[in-house]
Amino acid sequence: MKKILITFLFISVYIFCMPGERLSIDFTYPNLSGDFYVNGKMSFPPDKILSEDNIIVSDLSTNQEIPTKITIIERWIDGSVLEAEILFPANTSKQKKYVLIYGKDIKRRKKFTQTSVLPIVNASIGKTPLSTESINIDVGEMLIKVDKSSEIRYYWYILPISLLLFLTIYRTIKNSKQYEK
């Protein structure tokens, strides 16, 4: 009994004193066999994370760090990370629960930069809803960029269309005056 209490105390101290904040990563395993990537975006509070090295993904049951590719999307005014995209490998034959751990005292050791052509499954990190830009693709990877900028250079076609419209109206009026005579 004493051994069980000491073990319970040790585990609870380890869980509550472990550095960093922990968020669950929720996704549905795809209907395929083999490897795939799990992808998700996460927004962080100001001054919590200084670089992508302050974020890790870990297996919930073994606390082993999972290799990740983390891309900083946006930063706060103070330079800390506002939003990051997190990508990590998973396998359908070894279904695990994953957790995201972040904080200034966290140091990521396992990373990768080059990705293979594998299916990507979108994840909800910390119960955040999936973004509307997320698309699950059964085979391969597709990168789409939609620029929603309102800069004038995206409206270059207005000038030629306006010129053609003006010339059409002008010729119509000119020709109608000739036929009236």
C-alpha positions as a printed NumPy array, in Angstrom:
array([[  0.   ,   0.   ,   0.   ],
       [  2.823,   2.353,   0.875],
       [  4.499,   1.596,  -2.456],
       [  1.296,   2.47 ,  -4.349],
       [  0.954,   5.782,  -2.502],
       [  4.575,   6.715,  -3.205],
       [  4.144,   5.809,  -6.888],
       [  0.925,   7.841,  -7.09 ],
       [  2.598,  10.811,  -5.382],
       [  5.599,  10.613,  -7.711],
       [  3.387,  10.476, -10.828],
       [  1.195,  13.384,  -9.693],
       [  4.229,  15.536,  -8.819],
       [  5.762,  14.695, -12.215],
       [  2.571,  15.619, -14.084],
       [  1.928,  18.876, -12.221],
       [  5.553,  20.015, -12.062],
       [  6.407,  19.115, -15.652],
       [  7.54 ,  22.249, -17.482],
       [  5.388,  23.801, -20.171],
       [  1.705,  23.851, -20.904],
       [  0.05 ,  20.775, -22.412],
       [ -2.714,  20.688, -25.039],
       [ -4.35 ,  17.601, -26.505],
       [ -4.119,  16.953, -30.244],
       [ -7.357,  15.495, -31.608],
       [ -7.733,  13.937, -35.061],
       [ -9.379,  10.964, -36.722],
       [ -7.145,   8.178, -37.985],
       [ -7.634,   7.782, -41.755],
       [ -8.861,   4.611, -43.479],
       [ -5.489,   3.661, -44.89 ],
       [ -2.608,   1.56 , -43.721],
       [  0.786,   3.023, -43.013],
       [  2.259,   6.436, -42.429],
       [  0.594,   9.821, -42.732],
       [  1.132,  13.359, -41.414],
       [ -0.925,  15.156, -38.805],
       [ -1.168,  18.898, -39.413],
       [ -2.606,  21.65 , -37.235],
       [ -2.33 ,  25.327, -36.401],
       [ -2.107,  26.796, -32.94 ],
       [ -2.232,  30.371, -31.639],
       [ -0.221,  31.2  , -28.538],
       [ -0.488,  33.97 , -25.935],
       [  2.043,  36.808, -26.062],
       [  5.506,  36.231, -24.58 ],
       [  4.976,  32.457, -24.087],
       [  7.099,  31.124, -26.957],
       [ 10.174,  32.792, -28.421],
       [ 10.903,  30.326, -31.247],
       [  9.699,  27.091, -32.825],
       [ 12.164,  25.259, -30.576],
       [  9.864,  25.982, -27.593],
       [  7.165,  23.636, -28.99 ],
       [  7.195,  19.838, -28.936],
       [  4.739,  17.069, -29.737],
       [  4.853,  14.1  , -27.411],
       [  3.27 ,  10.66 , -27.184],
       [  0.862,  10.893, -24.247],
       [  1.473,   7.387, -22.927],
       [  5.285,   7.259, -23.134],
       [  6.128,  11.001, -23.07 ],
       [  8.497,  10.423, -26.002],
       [  9.085,  13.447, -28.215],
       [  7.842,  13.062, -31.804],
       [  9.851,  14.613, -34.681],
       [  8.055,  17.738, -35.933],
       [  8.17 ,  20.339, -38.658],
       [  7.076,  23.67 , -37.192],
       [  6.526,  26.745, -39.326],
       [  6.015,  30.144, -37.688],
       [  3.114,  31.872, -39.43 ],
       [  2.856,  35.076, -37.408],
       [  4.566,  36.802, -34.487],
       [  3.411,  39.189, -31.797],
       [  4.811,  42.748, -31.705],
       [  7.313,  41.707, -29.015],
       [  8.717,  38.998, -31.341],
       [  7.153,  36.018, -29.566],
       [  5.227,  33.436, -31.603],
       [  1.549,  34.203, -32.249],
       [  0.631,  31.366, -34.627],
       [  2.48 ,  28.256, -35.78 ],
       [  1.723,  25.354, -38.089],
       [  2.713,  21.982, -36.647],
       [  3.281,  18.858, -38.775],
       [  4.317,  15.458, -37.417],
       [  4.268,  11.834, -38.64 ],
       [  1.874,   9.185, -37.368],
       [  1.008,   5.618, -38.333],
       [ -2.349,   3.856, -38.503],
       [ -0.958,   0.585, -37.143],
       [  0.388,   2.319, -34.007],
       [ -2.53 ,   4.487, -32.938],
       [ -1.407,   6.832, -30.188],
       [ -2.661,   9.897, -28.355],
       [ -0.528,  12.985, -28.833],
       [ -0.064,  16.121, -26.779],
       [  1.461,  19.508, -27.647],
       [  3.77 ,  20.94 , -24.989],
       [  4.971,  24.538, -25.173],
       [  6.744,  27.089, -23.032],
       [  9.985,  29.021, -22.68 ],
       [ 11.542,  26.153, -20.72 ],
       [ 10.804,  23.565, -23.458],
       [ 13.602,  22.596, -25.872],
       [ 12.725,  20.662, -29.028],
       [ 15.303,  18.05 , -30.012],
       [ 13.601,  16.091, -32.801],
       [ 12.826,  18.01 , -35.98 ],
       [ 12.63 ,  17.493, -39.712],
       [ 12.493,  19.894, -42.626],
       [ 11.869,  17.775, -45.732],
       [  8.536,  16.014, -46.008],
       [  7.638,  12.903, -47.969],
       [  4.569,  12.618, -50.137],
       [  2.133,  11.217, -47.589],
       [ -1.536,  11.833, -46.843],
       [ -2.203,  14.694, -44.416],
       [ -4.859,  14.617, -41.696],
       [ -5.918,  17.875, -40.074],
       [ -5.918,  18.072, -36.3  ],
       [ -7.522,  20.183, -33.626],
       [ -4.925,  21.306, -31.113],
       [ -6.227,  22.221, -27.678],
       [ -9.868,  21.861, -28.777],
       [ -9.525,  24.656, -31.359],
       [-11.803,  24.275, -34.378],
       [-10.292,  23.234, -37.697],
       [ -9.691,  26.18 , -40.001],
       [-11.853,  26.595, -43.081],
       [ -8.711,  26.428, -45.213],
       [ -8.074,  22.839, -44.112],
       [ -8.647,  20.184, -46.735],
       [ -8.03 ,  16.473, -46.209],
       [ -6.478,  14.832, -49.258],
       [ -6.502,  11.036, -49.53 ],
       [ -3.397,  10.739, -51.712],
       [ -0.4  ,  13.055, -51.83 ],
       [ -0.058,  16.654, -50.875],
       [ -1.432,  19.809, -52.482],
       [ -0.331,  23.295, -51.554],
       [ -2.741,  26.128, -52.36 ],
       [ -2.156,  29.788, -51.627],
       [ -5.059,  32.21 , -51.807],
       [ -4.076,  35.841, -51.55 ],
       [ -6.922,  37.926, -50.175],
       [ -4.979,  41.168, -50.501],
       [ -6.8  ,  44.291, -51.62 ],
       [ -3.78 ,  45.906, -53.282],
       [ -4.343,  47.727, -56.554],
       [ -1.972,  45.453, -58.451],
       [ -4.606,  42.716, -58.212],
       [ -7.08 ,  44.891, -60.117],
       [ -4.869,  45.527, -63.165],
       [ -7.545,  44.141, -65.501],
       [ -9.989,  46.985, -64.722],
       [ -8.142,  49.518, -66.916],
       [ -8.172,  47.456, -70.168],
       [-11.786,  46.412, -69.647],
       [-12.813,  50.015, -68.986],
       [-10.982,  51.141, -72.135],
       [-12.702,  48.478, -74.241],
       [-16.093,  49.381, -72.782],
       [-15.497,  53.079, -73.5  ],
       [-14.445,  52.384, -77.114],
       [-17.496,  50.167, -77.657],
       [-19.882,  52.828, -76.382],
       [-18.076,  55.571, -78.32 ],
       [-18.23 ,  53.641, -81.628],
       [-21.875,  52.752, -81.016],
       [-22.788,  56.416, -80.502],
       [-20.672,  57.523, -83.486],
       [-22.205,  54.875, -85.765],
       [-25.763,  55.663, -84.627],
       [-25.241,  59.36 , -85.546],
       [-24.082,  58.315, -89.025],
       [-27.216,  56.234, -89.567],
       [-29.462,  59.085, -88.401],
       [-28.245,  61.306, -91.257]])
